[in-house]
């Protein structure tokens, strides 16, 4: 691990210490060769005083056990009808997985226990079909789970629910994880699966708001793998119920778990509640991050070079775009009150977050700031991004004479011959 990686992790620890993370582990991931590394990553999180609850699935193992024993099962994922034979196989497979997880944690000298904290009742008769031994989560025994967490014991929850009379029901692990995260007011719910995350046109989508995820699911449900449909569906429910961050990541990738938790870029897809992103005024403590953010663009001659002193002198003009407390974009609005014009400057978005609409949001935000301050026009100077301003923002090209006198003098001294683009603010 690089020193820079460690410094990055350290910035997250104060936010995550004593917080609850719920991990939902697919049965296919428990069976994968990388599962040992996942348990080591979980051990790292526990060492940082992050409280963890593990929920696991078992559909792969249920199918394998049924095939080996010659049993015809009615469903493997806990969403359809579960007859007695399927329940028996499910209980055996789930208990075997739980034991494997307990063994893995014990090898790192970590305490954990099998729990019956999920109280369930029969799914019932739906559309005239009796779902028999399939269950629906009625409630989660949070007192029991919190007592374990306070004693540094990791609860392990199988895809089984229990009623007050000792009956067992097969329940869907994705739904159990969502219910547990909601009940414990978890900071994160993390689905560890064999899917890379949510993809759009073959490209991984690193973040989606809950409304974007909901809309994506409605439009693409029929084209997505069933397990991914389930993950997105319960992610949306979790966010709407108060879990601010839900992650879907590929557990087959080494260190994917730590990379997802301890970087704002991540390696999977994060679905977030609306407070996840915000634009705010830049502060003095942000200057170093702003300079680091725009360094590459300055080297590529996209932006004019700025110094710490120049930004500090105009810190009131700067705004930053945050994702989960990390600055990924910035913009400045420099006022020229005598001419009733404002300059949109230093617009930049981290390359990792390109093509997600952040630049457009910052541009519109700058326009709103200028409009609220009573300016009649806003302008920008650009050598390489003029198409963006024209096509996305509706800016039009003007000559250098459009610039306020002071700004035109600097423009001519720079020799950059930037295009002058302006937009009326009605």
Secondary structure as the mmCIF struct_conf table of DSSP 4:
data_model
#
loop_
_struct_conf.conf_type_id
_struct_conf.id
_struct_conf.beg_label_comp_id
_struct_conf.beg_label_asym_id
_struct_conf.beg_label_seq_id
_struct_conf.end_label_comp_id
_struct_conf.end_label_asym_id
_struct_conf.end_label_seq_id
HELX_RH_AL_P HELX_RH_AL_P1 UNK A 3 UNK A 16
TURN_TY1_P TURN_TY1_P1 UNK A 17 UNK A 18
STRN STRN1 UNK A 20 UNK A 25
HELX_RH_AL_P HELX_RH_AL_P2 UNK A 27 UNK A 30
TURN_TY1_P TURN_TY1_P2 UNK A 31 UNK A 31
BEND BEND1 UNK A 32 UNK A 32
TURN_TY1_P TURN_TY1_P3 UNK A 33 UNK A 34
HELX_RH_AL_P HELX_RH_AL_P3 UNK A 35 UNK A 47
TURN_TY1_P TURN_TY1_P4 UNK A 48 UNK A 49
STRN STRN2 UNK A 51 UNK A 56
HELX_RH_AL_P HELX_RH_AL_P4 UNK A 59 UNK A 69
TURN_TY1_P TURN_TY1_P5 UNK A 70 UNK A 70
BEND BEND2 UNK A 74 UNK A 74
BEND BEND3 UNK A 76 UNK A 80
STRN STRN3 UNK A 82 UNK A 82
HELX_RH_AL_P HELX_RH_AL_P5 UNK A 84 UNK A 106
TURN_TY1_P TURN_TY1_P6 UNK A 107 UNK A 109
STRN STRN4 UNK A 112 UNK A 114
STRN STRN5 UNK A 118 UNK A 122
STRN STRN6 UNK A 125 UNK A 126
TURN_TY1_P TURN_TY1_P7 UNK A 127 UNK A 128
STRN STRN7 UNK A 129 UNK A 130
STRN STRN8 UNK A 132 UNK A 132
TURN_TY1_P TURN_TY1_P8 UNK A 133 UNK A 133
STRN STRN9 UNK A 134 UNK A 134
STRN STRN10 UNK A 135 UNK A 140
HELX_RH_AL_P HELX_RH_AL_P6 UNK A 142 UNK A 150
TURN_TY1_P TURN_TY1_P9 UNK A 151 UNK A 152
STRN STRN11 UNK A 154 UNK A 157
BEND BEND4 UNK A 159 UNK A 159
STRN STRN12 UNK A 160 UNK A 162
TURN_TY1_P TURN_TY1_P10 UNK A 164 UNK A 165
BEND BEND5 UNK A 166 UNK A 166
STRN STRN13 UNK A 168 UNK A 170
HELX_RH_AL_P HELX_RH_AL_P7 UNK A 173 UNK A 183
TURN_TY1_P TURN_TY1_P11 UNK A 184 UNK A 185
BEND BEND6 UNK A 187 UNK A 187
STRN STRN14 UNK A 188 UNK A 193
BEND BEND7 UNK A 194 UNK A 195
BEND BEND8 UNK A 197 UNK A 197
STRN STRN15 UNK A 199 UNK A 200
TURN_TY1_P TURN_TY1_P12 UNK A 201 UNK A 202
STRN STRN16 UNK A 203 UNK A 204
STRN STRN17 UNK A 207 UNK A 209
HELX_RH_AL_P HELX_RH_AL_P8 UNK A 210 UNK A 220
HELX_RH_3T_P HELX_RH_3T_P1 UNK A 221 UNK A 223
BEND BEND9 UNK A 224 UNK A 224
HELX_RH_AL_P HELX_RH_AL_P9 UNK A 226 UNK A 240
TURN_TY1_P TURN_TY1_P13 UNK A 241 UNK A 242
STRN STRN18 UNK A 245 UNK A 250
TURN_TY1_P TURN_TY1_P14 UNK A 251 UNK A 252
BEND BEND10 UNK A 253 UNK A 253
TURN_TY1_P TURN_TY1_P15 UNK A 254 UNK A 255
HELX_RH_AL_P HELX_RH_AL_P10 UNK A 256 UNK A 261
BEND BEND11 UNK A 262 UNK A 262
BEND BEND12 UNK A 264 UNK A 265
BEND BEND13 UNK A 267 UNK A 268
STRN STRN19 UNK A 269 UNK A 272
HELX_RH_3T_P HELX_RH_3T_P2 UNK A 274 UNK A 276
STRN STRN20 UNK A 277 UNK A 281
HELX_RH_3T_P HELX_RH_3T_P3 UNK A 284 UNK A 286
HELX_RH_AL_P HELX_RH_AL_P11 UNK A 287 UNK A 299
TURN_TY1_P TURN_TY1_P16 UNK A 300 UNK A 301
BEND BEND14 UNK A 302 UNK A 303
HELX_RH_AL_P HELX_RH_AL_P12 UNK A 308 UNK A 313
TURN_TY1_P TURN_TY1_P17 UNK A 314 UNK A 314
HELX_RH_3T_P HELX_RH_3T_P4 UNK A 315 UNK A 317
STRN STRN21 UNK A 318 UNK A 323
TURN_TY1_P TURN_TY1_P18 UNK A 324 UNK A 325
STRN STRN22 UNK A 326 UNK A 336
HELX_RH_3T_P HELX_RH_3T_P5 UNK A 337 UNK A 339
TURN_TY1_P TURN_TY1_P19 UNK A 340 UNK A 340
STRN STRN23 UNK A 341 UNK A 349
HELX_RH_3T_P HELX_RH_3T_P6 UNK A 351 UNK A 353
TURN_TY1_P TURN_TY1_P20 UNK A 354 UNK A 355
BEND BEND15 UNK A 356 UNK A 357
HELX_RH_AL_P HELX_RH_AL_P13 UNK A 358 UNK A 372
TURN_TY1_P TURN_TY1_P21 UNK A 373 UNK A 374
BEND BEND16 UNK A 376 UNK A 376
STRN STRN24 UNK A 377 UNK A 382
BEND BEND17 UNK A 383 UNK A 384
HELX_RH_AL_P HELX_RH_AL_P14 UNK A 386 UNK A 393
STRN STRN25 UNK A 396 UNK A 398
HELX_RH_3T_P HELX_RH_3T_P7 UNK A 400 UNK A 402
BEND BEND18 UNK A 403 UNK A 403
HELX_RH_AL_P HELX_RH_AL_P15 UNK A 405 UNK A 414
HELX_LH_PP_P HELX_LH_PP_P1 UNK A 418 UNK A 418
STRN STRN26 UNK A 419 UNK A 424
#
